[in-house]
Amino acid sequence: METTPFWLAEARPSVASATVDRADVAVVGAGITGCACAGTLARAGLRVLVHDARGVGTGASGRNGGFALRGAAARYDVARETYGAEAARELWRRTETALNRLESLAGDAFQRTGSLRLAADVEEHVEIRAEFEALREDGFGAEWRDEVTHLRPDFRGAIFHPGDGSVQPARFVQALARRATEHGVAFVENQRVESLDDLDAEQIVLATDGSGRGLIPGLDEALWPARGQVIATEPLSERLFECPHYARQGFDYWQQLPDRRVVLGGFRDFSILTEMTDDETTTEPIQDALDAFLAELLGFMPDVTHRWAGIFGLTQDLLPLVGPVPGHDGVWVAGGYSGHGNVLGLLCGELVAAAISGQDDPLLELFAPARLVQHV
């Protein structure tokens, strides 16, 4: 059984070796956020050095389910009530713009397929219908589907989001890293940053999402690690799913790739306490749940070729942390995407780079780390 993520087995990101004498900005984390941030800063004329404990795209950015969705972890109707109507509208609009940018940067690693948010029971049907109505009220494209005939009968309707898509995340990170190196960004791979004091730079950006804990205790308390487990099958004989699907508030998610293999993940709520960890290993209870759901979904059990786990960052209010870290001059953070890192990682990587360059943005107030990170 292959424990390397399918994405990384198919396309291992790499960068050309380069050196800088001294960096204006040190970025910790060479995933989507770190590469997007570094490239943006370099294009603004700054010298940037990116550090990663393993290599480009080998963390959460190469270990997720390959979904590229607008919005954030909270449903849109809940976001309007929690963050305010205008803030929610702005966030959803900006993620739509980020999706368009992802498409332009990723090339054929991205496919605009749309996505289906499914109701797994009557209660979820009521919830996502409320989200659909809220989206339509505010002018966002969405389609309601009462019938999802390609699925078993207990799925009770769905929202189709036409602008969403599927991304091969390792190839996407490769594109971002290559673009960054073209503008002079240098990478230090296979070297863990143990202390911020080890970094010789005027500004530091922490872009490790749920990994890389131990550098700032106050940040560790606000940004919690969570483990997501995923499987990939052999290519199936027929195409069953035209776009990414997700149900049970996103705890179950799957898609079928162009070669007809199925990538399926989730079920961390089956053992939620053990899955709140930064231990990047698969576990039998979750893997068994994935297998059982896969067999139920397809009506048979195909060969599973890859099993893997990845660590992502959760926050209490399901919004990212982007901006200066309280009590640490010159230290910035961009992370905490609560499972939506492929799009939010791009958006927030470029957003924190703009903030370092002195640009204001309405999202910076919404994402301000000071709302959750204690000044110690």
N, C-alpha and C positions, 0 to 999 in steps of 0.2 A: 504494500500500500504506500502510495506517494504522500508524504506529509508536507512537502513543499506546496504552497498554494498553486492552483492551476495557472493563475495569471503569471506567476514568477517562473514556473516551469516552461511556459510558452515564450516568455519574453523577459529575460533578466535585464533590468535597467543597468546601465553602466555609464561612466563619464570618463573623459580624457583626463589624464593627470595634469595638474597645474599647481603653481605655487604663488603665494603672495607674501611679501615681507611682513606686512602688518595690515590688518583689516580695519576698516571703519566700522563694519558691522559683522558680528559673528552670529550665525544662525545655527541653532541646535535642532537637528531633525531634517533629514533629506527626503521627506515625503512631498505630497502635493503642496501643503502649506509652505514648507521651507523652501522648496524650489521656486514656487510662485513669488514668494517674498524676495528671495535673493535676486531673481531675475529683474524684478521691478526696481529694486534698489540699485542694481548695477546699471540699468538703463538711465537712472538718474545721476550717474557719475560716481557712485560710491564703490569702494573696494569691499568685497564681500567674501567671507569664508564660511562654508557650510560644513558642519560636523555631524557625523552619524555613527552610532555604535556599531552598526553593521554595514549597510550600504544603501545606495539610492533606492527608494521605493520598497524596502524590505520590511517595513513596519506595517501599520494599519493601511497605508495607501496601496500596498500590494496584497492585502489579506482580507479584503471585504467582499461583498456580494456582487460588485460591479454595477450598482444602481447609480443613476444620475438623475436626481429628483429636485424639483423646485421646493421652496419652503424650508421649514425646519422640523424638528422632531415633534412639536405640538401640532395638533390639528389646527386648521386655519381659524375655525370659529372659536376654539379655545385660545388661540394666540391673540385674537382681537380682544377677548375679555381680559386676558392676563397682561398683555403688554400695551394695550391701547390700540384703537382701530387704525390710526395713522401709522403707528410704528409697525404693526403687522402688515399693512399694505406695502409700506416701504420695503420691508424685509422680503416679502414675496416677489415684489417687482425686481428687486436687486438680484435675487436668486435666478429669476428668469433671464436677466441680462448675463449673469455668470454662466448659465447653461449655454447661451449663445456663444459666449467666449470660449467655454470648454470645447464646444464643437469646432470652433475655428482653430484652436490650438492642438486638439487631439487627432484631427484628420480622421483616417479610417478606423482609429481606435474607439470612436464614438458613433453610435447609431441612434437616430432620433425615432424611437419606436412608440413613444407614449408609455404610460404605465397604468396598471389597474390596482386601485386600492379597494380591497374586497371586504365585505361584511361576512364574518364567519358565523354570526348568530343574529338573533332578532335585536338584541341590545346594540350591537355594533352597526346594524343597519340604520337604526335611529341616529346614532352618532355621526356616521359618515354622510347621511342625508343632510344633517344640519351643517356639516362642513361644505357640502356641495352647494347648498343654498347661500351660505356666506360667501363662497367664492364667486358665484354668479352675481350676487348683489354688488360686489366690488369690481366687477368687470373682468374677472380672470376666466380664461378658457377652461371649461370642464364639461364633461358629458356624463349623464346618469345612465346606467345600464341595469335594468331590472333583470335581464336574462344573461346569465353567464353559462351558456349551455355546454361549453367545453370542460366545465368543472362539475364536481359532484353536487347533488342538490342542496346540501346544507350551506353552500355559499349563497347568500341572500342579497344579491345586488352589488354594484361597484361604482366607483367614480373612475372614469377614464381621464387621465391628465395627458392631453395630446402633445405637450412640449417636452415631456420627460424622455429619458433614453437609457441606453445601456452603454457602459464604457469598459474597455479593457484597461483597468487602472494602472497596471505596470507599464503598459505602453504609453499611457497618458503621462505618467511621471517621467518616463524617458524623454518625451517630447519637451516637457518643462525643463528638465535638467540640461538637455542639449541646448535649448534656447538660452538658458542662464550662462552656460560656459561660453557661448558665442559672444556674450557681453562681458566676459572676464571673470565670472564667478569661479572660485576654486573650491574643491571638495576634499575633505579629510574623512575617509571611510575607515570602518573597522577600528574605531578609537572612541571609547565612551568618555563623555565629559563628566568627570566626577565632582567638579566644583566650578562655580562661575569664576572663581579667582584664577583658574587655569586659562581663561580666555583673555587674550590681549586685543581688546577692541573697545572703542568708545561706546558702542551700543551693542546689546545682546538681545536676540529674539529667541524665545523658547517656543518651538514649533513641533513638539513631540506628542501632542494630543494626550492620550491616556498613559503613555510610556514616559520614561525619563524622570521618574519621581526621585525625590531626595535633594534636588537642587535648591528649592525654596519651600520650607515647611508650610507656610501659609497658603501657597498655591496648591500643594498636595491636598490640603483640607477642602479646597473648593472645587477641584477637578479630580473626579473619581475614575479609576480605571474599571473597565468592564470588558469581559471576554466575549467575543462573538465566534461561534463555530460554524464551519461551512463544509459542504461536500460537493464534489463534482462527479458526474457519471460518465460512462462511456457514451459516445454518440448514439442516439436512439434512431430507430428506423424511420420515424416520421416526425414532422414538426407539430407540436401540440400547443405551444405557447408563443404568441407573436411579440410579447413585450414583457417587461418585468412585472411580477405580481407580488402583492404583499397583503397580509391579513393579520387579525388579532393585534391591532395597534402597531403593526410592524414587527411583532415577535416571530412571525413566519414570513419568509420571503424566498422567491425563486424566479429563475428565468431560464430560457433556453437559448443557447448561443447559436451563431450561424452554422456551426458544424453539427448542431442538433444535440449536443450534450446538455444536461441540465445542471445548473449551479443552484444549490438550495442551502439556506442557512436559517439560524434563529434558535428558538426554543430555550433561550437562556432563562426564561421565567420558570422553567421546570426545576431549576436548581439555582434560584436567584442569588442566594448568599455565596455559594461557591463560585459563581460567575462574576462576582464583583472582585476581580483580581487582575494583577498584571502578569500572571503566569500564562505564557503563550503556548499551552499544550491542550490537546483535545482530551475529553473525558467520556467515559463510557455511557453515563446516563443521557447526556445531550446527543451523542452520536447515535445511540439507540433510538432516541426520539426522532431524530432526522431521518433515519432509515425507515422507521414505521410510517412517518408522514409521507415520505417519498413513495413507498409501496402503495399506500392508500390513494395518493394523488394520481399515480399512473395506472394502478390496477395490476402491477407486477413489479418485481424488484430487479432493476438493472444492475450491472456491475458498477460499483463505485470505485473510481480510479484515484481520487485525491480526497484527503481529509485534512483540514487545517484549522487553526485558530488565529485570531488577531485581537489586539487590544485597542479599544477606542476610549475616548474620554466623555464622561457624563457630567453635567452640572445640575444643580438643584432646580433651576428654572428652565432647563432644556435650551438655553441660549449659549452661544459661544462666549468665551472670554477673549477679548481683543483690545489691546492697549497697554499702557504702562502698568507694571506691577507695583502696587502700593508699597512704599518703604524701600524700594530698590531703584535708585537713580540709574537711568540708562538701560534698564531691563524691561523688555516687552514680552507679551505672550500672545499667541494666537492658537486657540485649541478649544476643546470641549464641544464637539459637534454632535454629540449624542447619537451617533450612528449615521449622520448625514454628511460625512467628510469629503466625499468626492466633489460636490459642488461648493459647499460652504468652505472647504479647505482652500479652494482656488480664490473664492471671494475674500476670505479673511486674510490669506497670505498677501494679497495685493492691498488689502485695506490697512494692515499694520505697517506695510512698507510706506504707504502714503502718509500715515500718521507720523512715522519717523521723519519723513520729509517735511512735516509741518502742515499738512493738508487736513482740513476739518471735514467731517462727514457725519451725517445724522445717525448712521449706524454705530458710530463710536460711543455715543451716549448709551444706546441700548445694550451694547456689548461690554461696557466698561468693567474691567476686572474689579474695581473698587466696590461694586455692589455685592460681591461674594468673598473677596480676598481680604482678610484682616491685615491691617497695618501693624506688623510686629518688628 
